[in-house]
Amino acid sequence: VVKDDMKVGGRSADHGDERVLQLVAEVREAYMTMRTKPAEWRVQQLKGLLRMVIESESEIVEALYADLGKPAHESYMSEISLVKSSCKLAIKELKKWMAPQRVSGSMITFPSSASIVAEPLGVTLVISAWNFPFLLSVDPLIGAISAGCAVVLKPSEVVYATPALLAKLIPLYMDNSVIRVVEGGVAETTLLLEQKWDKIFYTGNPKVGRIVMAAASKHLTPVTLELGGKCPVYFDRSANLKVGLRRIAQGKWGNNNGQACISPDYILVDESIASELVDNLKEIIETFYGKNPISSTNLSRIVNTKHYLRLISFLEDPQICSKIVHGGERDEKKLYIAPTLVCDALMDSFLMSEEIFGPILPIIKVQGEQEAIDIINARPKPLAAYVFTTNKAVEERMVKNVSSGGMVVNDTVMHFVNPGLPFGGVGESGMGSYHGKFSFDAFSHKKAVLYRTSLGDFPARYPPFTTKKQNF
Ligand code: NAD
């Protein structure tokens, strides 16, 4: 597979732009036949998708390993099994989600009944990111199909094995007239964004999120933007140190080696337990990944040299390098950076201003939860915030006063796997949400339908308006 080469549906395109435009036109034409509307079609596609995942598990694991050095168990836990359960849930709940929702009538429209009817938004574009290249492509696809939409999926060009696999598999298991994959880079995404869509679902960084939103505004296309940012942890003096730190370590290095949108980005720790926290975290890192983590089979690699160098520039910042208290080892050829702890980084350093998206974890001392709240709220709203405490008052203050896409108390990242919770950001970390029924909603329009009969017509609503009618 040639990276950045223009490909459509797994085949190289002879005339890139024309082929993409033709593909989009074909998908819209097929959508207009209303083939995606019946529940049977949706269930059939979802079952096809589920079968694709089940029958291709080993190929998916291999592709994720090729793209990110992702350990097999991590691929199962954080990509394959999540897609399978999303798919099963959609198959099971679809009829319920699709059912019109009756609402009470009003005196003014008596006699009548009223319903909210979910209808597919239409022809949709899903643009996904490289860090969970399977999950972030297929999970929105499940929402789009459940809602009865047509989909053009544009996976990230930063990785190549998983997008190529998706482009190969999807046509084999699903209705190719309305579900298509376009591989390609920024040029192809730009061309796709210039087309008219009925919904754009984008996962990636906030800078490109702005480009997507600007493009969408030309056609008044609704968007879901699943973006990122710096996800803070507040570690209170009352928290269970060992359990809390194990969960932080798993959320950080056990998820793509920190290259996850909801990875803990930095820890704000009550100063009274800061040195104990650092000592314990070092021990946990050693227990999880050994004395020499480069030989651990449980750590993903950095996705490419560009991102590796970006992360190294954090560590080589003169403000930061003297503050590394653990890790810092690296190997450019192997795209490896050790789990690294940095203590007392200055708040205006590059490390504390940019989303880290890698295995470096800064630890900052604070004087209790109020200072933590002030620090978090002074920055762009994060996608996730984590609080570790056994003190109910602290927990309540954090939940009430910190604005973030999601929040977890005494754990990290686990809100992502609860389909009853909407997953999405707020402010700089995004808009809209998905997962479970929220995915169906993200691709549906809620049509307000009022059913009237021809009985009981009131003359008072029609001209000519007399005083008698006005006083009615
Ligand atoms: P990326 O580089 O793979 O880009 C994502 C998509 O944007 C790609 O499909 C790419 O083709 C397109 N793109 C890139 N530049 C573009 C341009 N100039 N014009 C038009 N399209 C363009 O991914 P990334 O942005 O590096 O992903 C990492 C970011 O995504 C982080 O900020 C992370 O926090 C965030 N993220 C968020 C979620 C979430 O669910 N909220 C999940 C994963 C990643």
Boltz pocket constraint, residues with backbone or C-beta under 6 A from the ligand:
constraints:
  - pocket:
      binder: B
      contacts: [[A, 127], [A, 128], [A, 129], [A, 130], [A, 131], [A, 132], [A, 136], [A, 154], [A, 155], [A, 156], [A, 157], [A, 158], [A, 184], [A, 185], [A, 186], [A, 189], [A, 190], [A, 203], [A, 204], [A, 205], [A, 206], [A, 208], [A, 211], [A, 225], [A, 226], [A, 227], [A, 228], [A, 229], [A, 260], [A, 261], [A, 262], [A, 355], [A, 357], [A, 383], [A, 424], [A, 425], [A, 429], [A, 430]]
      max_distance: 6.0
